[in-house]
């Protein structure tokens, strides 16, 4: 099976970069990167030292419901190109491990699908999860802070 890592949609990111409200109705905060661990969820690369970035609340689900986690993410403050949809591990995934968790068509966690997975095993874990009919997509999240990183879908 082939998988695709998916970045945030460009239209959503551009609205935020232009000062649009985040998931909590607030204007994203603007900061300057020190180059250490500011992964942009649009280009799927780290924000370089000295570059401006945004901190904002993001909910990667279409509507509110009990499993619709909302949390902090980073984006380049200036426009960046969206990462291509590919099976290659995104460059920004530099930690030793991440939470990899499956969600159903109803956008709810599929119990028993989540786990802390070594970074180099993320793709294999996603492929294993996609063998199940009840998994519609997978999230990659920080193993330390549960922050949303990216989405994985079947290709």
C-alpha positions, 0 to 999 in steps of 0.5 A, a space after each residue: 500500500 502507498 501512503 501520502 503525508 499531507 500538509 495543511 491546505 494552502 487556502 487555510 494557511 494563507 488566511 492565517 498568514 494574512 491575520 485571519 482568526 485561529 480555531 479560538 477566534 484569535 489572531 495568530 501570534 508572530 514570533 522570530 525563530 531561534 531555529 530550534 523545533 519550529 515545524 511549519 505544518 504547511 511546507 513541513 519544514 522547520 522555520 529557519 533561525 531569524 525567520 518569522 513564524 506564527 503560533 496559533 490554535 488549530 483544529 484538524 477536524 471539520 467540526 466540533 465534537 468530543 474527539 476534535 482536539 485543538 492545539 498549538 501549531 507553527 506556520 511560517 509567517 510569510 508565504 511558503 510552498 505547500 509540501 507535496 503529497 508523498 510517501 517520504 517522511 517530512 523533513 520536519 519530523 526530527 524527534 525520535 518518536 511520535 504518536 501515530 493514531 488512526 481516525 474513522 470516517 466520523 473523525 473520531 479516534 479509533 481506539 487501540 490504533 494509537 501508539 508512540 512510534 519511532 520516527 523511522 517506523 511511522 510510514 510502516 505503522 500507517 500502512 499497517 493501520 490502513 489494513 483496517 477498514 475502520 481507519 480513514 486517516 492517520 494523524 502524526 502528533 508530538 509524543 511529548 506535547 500531543 501537538 498535531 504535525 501532519 496527516 497521512 492518507 491512503 494514496 
